[in-house]
Amino acid sequence: MVVGIAYLPFALLTQHEVPTVRSAVSLVLLGILCTALAFLAFFALIGEVGPVRAPLFTYVNPVVAILLGVLVLGEHLSGGLLIGFPIVIVGCWLAATGGRLRRADAAVSMPLAEPAQPAPPAPPAA
């Protein structure tokens, strides 16, 4: 919020037209609804893969955004981006595995989490 307030004078000085109500409402809805949906999705991801591995998915987000920009919007794909893609993917792999390779059959048979054990029955009251 502090950064937004700091940028406000620059935005007002460089703005040539007053934003329309429709654009202001769109910006607010985008900020609130999309942020809420992103948090819900991220919390579901934390529940699925755990809090240690969940942030790794955020490292892949720029790669997906650039690929969608190239495929959907026709943006230019530079050599630096092509070099950066494998570096990001390898970095995520190193962060997730520590650089250790697993056999395919071990990866399939290994559960993500131990199943919860039921609580033992309470002793009868005397």
N, C-alpha and C positions, 0 to 999 in steps of 0.2 A: 504494500500500500504506500509505503514511503517513496518507493521508486516512481509509482504512478503520480504522486503529488509533485515529485521533483520534475517529472517530464511535462506536467500540465502547462507551465508557462511557454515552453518551446512549442507545444502542440497548438496553443492559442495564437502564438505569433506566426506560425507557418500555415495556419488554416486560412484558406481564402473564402470558404463558404461555411455557413452554419450547417451542421449536420441535420438531416431530416429526422423527424420523429421516428419514421420507419427504421432508419439506419441505427438510431440510438437504441430503440427497443430490440432490434436484432442483435446488437452488440451485447446488451444486458442478458438477453435470453441465451445467447451463445456462451457467455461467460458463466452463467449460473447453471443452466441445464447440462451443457456438455461437461463442465467440471464435476457436477454431481454424478453424471453417468460414468465418467472416468474413475472417480473415487469408488463407486460401487463395483465397477469391473475390477479395479485393483484390489479391493478388499476380498472379492471372490477369488482372485488369483492367489492372494496370500493364503486363503483357506485351502486352496487346492495344492499348491506347491511349497508353501511355507514362507516365512518371512525372510529367510536367507536367500532363496532363489528368486523370489518375486521381483526384486529390483533389477535383475539381469534383463528382464523383458524391456525395461525402459531404455537400455542401451541400444536395442535393435530398432527402436521407434524412429530415429532419424533415417536409418537405412530404408525403412518402409515408406517414410514420407518422401524421400528423394525418388524412390522407384515409382511411387504413385504420381509424383509431379512429372516425371519423364513420360510415363505411359498415358496418363489422363490429360495432362495439361501441355504436353509437348515441350517441356523444359529441356535445356541443354545438359548433357551428362559429360562432365569434364574428366580428365585423366586423374586428377587428385581424388575425385569421388570414387573412381574405379579402384584406386589404390587403397582408399580408406575403408571400403566395404569389407574386404577380407580381414583387415586389421580389427575392425569392430567385432566381426563374427568370431575370430580367434580369441580376442580378449574376453568375450562372453563365455566361450568354451573354457578358457583357462580359469576364469573366476568361478565357474560352476563346478569344474572337475578337479582343479588344481593341476591340470596337465596329465592326469592319469587316464589311461585307456581302459575300457571295460570290454569283456567279451559280450557278444550279442545275446547269448543265452543267459548270462548273468544279469544283464540289464533288464531282460523281460521278466525273469523270475524274482527279482528283488522288488518288494513293495515299497511305495513311497513313505508309508508310515505304518507303524505297528497298529493292529486293530485294538480297539479299547476292550479291556477285560471287564466283565460285569462285577459289580461290587459284591463281596461275600454277604450272605444274609446276616442280619443282626441277631445276636443271641436272644433267646426268650427272656422276658422280664421276670425277675424272681419275686 
